[in-house]
Every structure is written in C-alpha cells, then in structure tokens.
Amino acid sequence: MTLADAFLHLLTPIPFAIMVGGVLIGIAVGVMPGITAGMLMALTLPFTYGMKSVDAIIMLVAMFVGGVSGGLITATLMRIPGEPNAIMTTLDGYPLAKRGFPGRALGLGNAASIVGGTLSWVALVLLTQPLAKIAILFGPWENFALVTTALVLIASLSRGSFLKGMIAAFLGVLLAMPGVDATSGIVRLTFGLDALTNGFQLLPVVVGLFALSQIVADTLHIEQGTDHIRANMRGIMISLRDYVVHGWNMLRSSIIGIWIGILPGVGATVASIAAYTTAKNVSRQPQLFGSGSEEAIVAAESANNATTGGTLIPLLALGIPGGLADAILLAALIIHNLRPGPLLYSTSPEIVNAIMATHLAAHILMFLFMTVGCLLFARLMLIPRAFLFPVVIVFCILGAYAPDSQMSDVWIMLIFGAVGLAMEYARFPLAPFVVGFVLAPLAEGKLRSGLMISAGSIEPLFTRPIPLALICIALVSCLWSIRSEIKGRRT
C-alpha cells in the first residue's frame, strides 16, 4: 500500500467512520479537564483487539490528533489546560476571551493548529523513510546503544530531576524482567506467582499507569470549581490576511515544534514553551504577552500541534517513542504483532502509510470540527466529573480484563494504578518508566545478540563508531542535565 493508496483507504466507509469518530472523541476528551489523549488511547487499546491492525492504528492516531487540539477550548474558556501542552495557551487565550473575543482566540488557535499539523506532516513524510533506511543498517550493538541513549535522553529531558527520570526508567526496565526468558526459556523473577509466568502484560500496565492513576488523582480534587467564559462564534473564521500577518510566526513555531517533537521525551509542552518564548523575544510588542496577545496564541498552538508529526518520526524510523502518546501507539503496534522500527517499512508498509495519511486527514477534520462545532464541544466542559470518572474506572477494569479474561490482569492494573499515583505525587515522570518497560526486552535481545557475536566481549560498544557516538551523546546528556540541576538549585 502506497501513501496514495492509504489516502484512498481512508475514504472508504469503515476507515473514514473510524477516523471521524477518533477525531471527535479525541477533541471531546481534550476539552474535558482531567482526561488526556494518552489516557483515552490507553483505555481504547483493549477494544482494538478485534479490529484490523490498520483500522486500530487509524483510530489511535486520530484520537492523538484530536486530543492535542481539544485542549485549546478549555485553555481559552476556563483557563485550564485540558491537555498539558495547552498550558501556554491559557496565558493569553483566556485573557483575550475575557476581553470579549473568545471566538477570535479560538479561531487563531485553530488556524495555528492546522498549519502546525500540516507542516509536521510534511516533515514526517520527508524525514522518516531516509532515517529508517539508515537505521536498518544497524547491527545489535548499534540498536542496543540507540535504545540506551533514548532512555537516557527521555530521562534527562523529562520534567523533574534527572535522577528521578533515570530511576523511573530503570524501574520500568526492572519490571519488564519477570516472566519467561526469551533466550533460555527459563522462568525468572516470578517469586512463585503463577500470574507472573508471562510477565507483566503491557495492556494492564498502560491502563493502570495512564488512566487509573490520573482518575484517582483528579478525584481527590473533584470539588474544585472553575469559572468559564461563554463561547460564541464571532471571530472564529480567520481571514487570509491573518494567515499573512501571522505566517512567519506559524512557520517558525512549527519548525520549533517539529524539531523538539523529534527529540525523545521532550514533548509538546516544552515545544509550546520554547515557541512562546521565542515569539516574545522577537515580538515588537512583548509587553502584550500574558494579557491576550494574538502572537502568543499562534506560537503556542502551532508548536504543540507540530510535535504530533515530529514525535512520530523516531517512532516509525527507529521504534523509539517520542512521548507518552507515542509510547501507547508503540504498545498498540506490539499488541497487534507488528515490529516497530525501520523494518516496519518492509514488513508492514500499509501501517506506516496509514499513520502518515491519518495524521494529515485527521488534522483537516479537526480543523473543520473545531470551526463548526466549537460551541458544542465547549458544552462538554460542564459535565460534572463526579459522573464522568466512575464510568472511566469501569472501562479501566473492563479493558484490563477483556483481552485474556484473567482477574490477575485487573489486579496488575490496580497495582500499577497505585504505582502511577505514587510516582505522580513524588514527581517521578511516567514517560521514562513506560519507555523503559516497553524497550527493555528489545535492548536485552540486542545486547545478548551482540555478546554472542563478540564471544562475550562488550568491546564493540566502544570501538564501533555509531555505538560510541550514541554512548557519547548519552553521557553528554547526563552531564548537561546534572550541570543544569546544580545551576538551577544555586540560582
């Protein structure tokens, strides 16, 4: 299936309906404070078992795109980022709406979103395959070094301290160890528990960490009320002149979002902060930032939507997720017996092209839905969370139990929900944990293959140029993170 065939496939009734539903649900969830796109994707994973792999991936990518964009509405009308990446939008979207221009604020954000998403799709199409062709030449030592470097980068660039990021990553690696050793066939680290013979299954772990822990955390603050601004459609249609006026800002911020999206573990929040700061530094009216600046809204929304394509590049080319939502997409590929990474192009080209086609088509649908149905989506903010959260918890339990019909999976989901809650309160980032858990088997397999080839010596890790370069990048990242933390504490 070529990229053109993938677009034609999206126009057939069932895939199109799946994509439309994914975008609509993603926007709706992005609007609701306390429920994120990552949580939605985690909850949806169990229900993709009976679907074709292509259709399942189409739905998850559509939810990803819709969820990233939906946070704009809550950030503008309630001063609450429905998605973490909408934090910077609240600084100027809400003040502009409060001055009587909610439609204008939503329209500018929506226009910036489609530009950022479209430009990131261009980068996704142009950069992924060349990078995959280079990666396919990697041997076991190169792949092991790549996975190790990705873990270090994600740990060092995630929010919080570098030490906490590394602890989270190694905890994920450790919890991926129980079960049957793929090389020797020996059962290890089960402590006599039959439920751990197959290890911790990916699905209950993801649902517990992302969905259940967040619901419990938000339930503890469920009575907190917020003011909201009534939405109206006046000014939501952006003119061609607005695209010209803000064009350079959109382009610059999109490039920042794409580049930061490619870096593992950085994410859309950092991209929007970087684009916002850059726009303020070069603006002729920096004093307006924080009080309803149109430039600020455009910069933040262009960047956070541009990361959607940027984060997919390392996922498709290298099998390395760039963020939390990509980690769930990686889990979906594994669950559907697909091998993420450069070989995905040769083994399942229809999956790669479906992801690329859906990324662009979902952004176009998102733009249309946000333009036409903004008032309807805004009403979803009024749904009491006391009614919403119990339903989500039921879906968490059903999602963990349904695939294998084992109660042990539900207990594992509950345990990892508690683990996720504890990590959040202790400010340990979840991204390094999940990436470590998902990539640990791959790293172990590559390391063992390399050791067998080199008769047990790790010398090739330091004598081959690519592994050595990757290890150097990891060390520099470690040292830079430690230096930044020490400097930050002194300041």
Secondary structure, DSSP 8 states (H G I E B T S, - for coil): --HHHHHHHHTSHHHHHHHHHHHHHHHHHHHSTT--HHHHHHHHGGGGTTS-HHHHHHHHHHHHHHHHHHHHHHHHHTS--SSGGGHHHHHHHHHHHHTT-HHHHHHHHHHHHHHHHHHHHHHHHHHHHHHHHHHTT--HHHHHHHHHHHHHHHHHHSSS-HHHHHHHHHHHHHHT--EE-TTT--EES-TT-GGGTT-S-HHHHHIIIIIIHHHHHHHTTTT----------TT-S--HHHHHHTHHHHHHHHHHHHHHHHSTTTHHHHHHHHHHHHHHHH-S-GGGTTTT-HHHHHHHHHHHHHHHHHHHHHHHHHS---SHHHHHHHHHHHHTT---STTHHHH-HHHHHHHHHHHHHHHHHHHHHHHHSHHHHHHGGGS-HHHHHHHHHHHHHHHHHTTTT-HHHHHHHHHHHHHHHHHHHTT--HHHHHHHHHHHHHHHHHHHHHHHHTTT--THHHHSHHHHHHHHHHHHHHHHHHHHHHHHHH-
